[in-house]
Amino acid sequence: MNSRPSETAIDRIVANHDGDIHGALRALLLVNEQLEAELQQLYAAVAVGGPFERGTNALH
């Protein structure tokens, strides 16, 4: 049994794809691409002041 959470998550993803490593990797890559896109949107919002500008209540 794996003790590290990341290894457990990987095992779960592979199991959800019936042991298909290629399918599991594809799923992980798609999730990673989505997270990178969200991060870029966050960077863009911060660069122009976005919801993090002082004095706004966007995060509350």
N, C-alpha and C positions, 0 to 999 in steps of 0.2 A: 504494500500500500504506500502511496506517495504521501509525504508529509507537507510538502509545500503547496500553498493554495493555488499557485499558477499551474502546477503540474496536475492538480486535481481538476482544475477548470479545463485543461487541455484534454485530459482523459474523458471528461463528461462530454465535451464537444465531439470528440472522435466517436464516442458511444452513440451520441445522438445522430451521427451519420453512419450508423451501422458498421463502424470500423473502417469506413472509407476515408483514408488520410487525405486524398485529393479533395474530396468534398468538404472535409473539416478545414483544410487550409484555405479553400475558396471562401468559406464562410468567415473565417478569421480575417482574411484580406478585405472582404467587403465591410466588415465591422470597422476595421482599421481605417479604411478609406472614408467612411462616414464620420468617424471621430476626427480625422484630420481636417475634413471639410468644416465640421463644427468649430474646431480650433481656429481655423483660418477666419471664419466669420467672427469669432470672438476677438481675434487680433484686430480685424478691420474695425469692429465696433469701438474698441479701446483706442485705436489710432485716431478716430474722429470724435472722441469724447464719449460716444455711446451711452449706455445705461450706467456706466461707472463714473460719470462726471460728478463731481462733488455737488451736493445739494439736491440731487434727484432722489426720488423714492422708488426707483425702478426695481431695486432688489429687495424691497421690503414688502 
